[in-house]
Amino acid sequence: MTRSKKTELLTSLGKACDFPSYFSHNWDSAWDCLTDSEAIHLRLDLTDVKRINTEDFNVFKSIIEDAFREFGKPQLWIIVPSENEAYALEN
């Protein structure tokens, strides 16, 4: 069974922030773990995520923005494939 893109996105976030083992890969848990995290700078590598649902990405983005607005952390850096790499992944 393949993982959903949402799960891949949440897994990437969990790895980048070293979330605890009780992280349950949903948005509420991501918020709780992110705001409890010591991460100040977040470098998130999404090159392995081939497609992200726009709604999921917007939820993800607002969690990060809200955490930054309320707690002043983390500062987010996202790494995505170049257009050529993304095109190659699609074909």
C-alpha positions in Angstrom: 0.0 0.0 0.0 1.4 3.4 -1.0 1.4 6.2 1.5 -0.7 9.3 0.7 1.0 12.5 -0.2 -0.4 14.0 3.0 1.3 11.2 5.0 4.6 11.9 3.1 4.3 15.6 3.9 3.6 14.9 7.6 6.4 12.3 7.7 8.8 14.9 6.2 7.8 17.4 8.8 8.2 14.9 11.6 11.7 14.0 10.5 12.8 17.6 10.0 11.6 18.5 13.5 12.5 15.2 15.2 8.9 14.7 16.4 8.4 12.2 19.2 7.3 8.6 18.7 3.7 9.5 19.7 3.3 11.7 16.6 0.2 10.3 14.9 0.6 11.8 11.4 -2.5 14.1 11.4 -2.7 17.9 11.4 -3.7 18.2 15.0 -0.7 16.1 16.1 1.6 18.0 13.7 0.5 21.3 15.4 1.0 19.9 18.9 4.4 18.4 18.1 5.6 21.5 16.1 4.7 23.9 18.9 6.4 21.7 21.5 9.4 21.2 19.2 12.7 23.0 19.9 13.1 23.5 16.1 14.0 27.1 15.3 14.9 26.7 11.7 13.1 24.1 9.7 14.6 22.7 6.5 12.0 20.5 4.8 13.1 18.4 1.9 10.1 17.6 -0.3 12.0 16.3 -3.3 10.6 12.8 -2.7 7.0 14.0 -2.6 5.9 13.7 -6.2 2.5 15.5 -5.9 0.9 17.4 -3.0 -2.8 18.0 -2.9 -3.3 21.8 -2.8 -5.6 21.6 0.2 -3.2 19.5 2.2 -0.3 21.9 1.3 -2.4 24.9 2.4 -3.2 23.3 5.7 0.5 22.4 6.2 1.5 26.0 5.3 -1.0 27.6 7.7 0.2 25.3 10.6 3.8 26.5 10.0 2.6 30.2 9.6 0.5 30.0 12.7 3.3 28.5 14.8 5.7 31.2 13.6 3.1 33.9 14.3 2.3 32.6 17.8 5.7 31.3 18.9 8.2 33.0 16.6 9.4 29.6 15.4 10.2 27.8 13.2 11.5 29.6 10.2 10.7 27.4 7.3 12.8 26.5 4.3 11.3 24.1 1.8 13.4 22.3 -0.8 11.5 21.1 -3.8 12.7 19.5 -7.1 13.6 21.8 -10.0 11.1 22.1 -12.8 13.2 19.7 -14.9 13.3 17.1 -12.1 9.6 17.5 -11.4 8.9 17.0 -15.1 11.0 13.9 -15.1 9.1 12.5 -12.1 5.8 13.0 -13.8 6.9 11.1 -16.9 
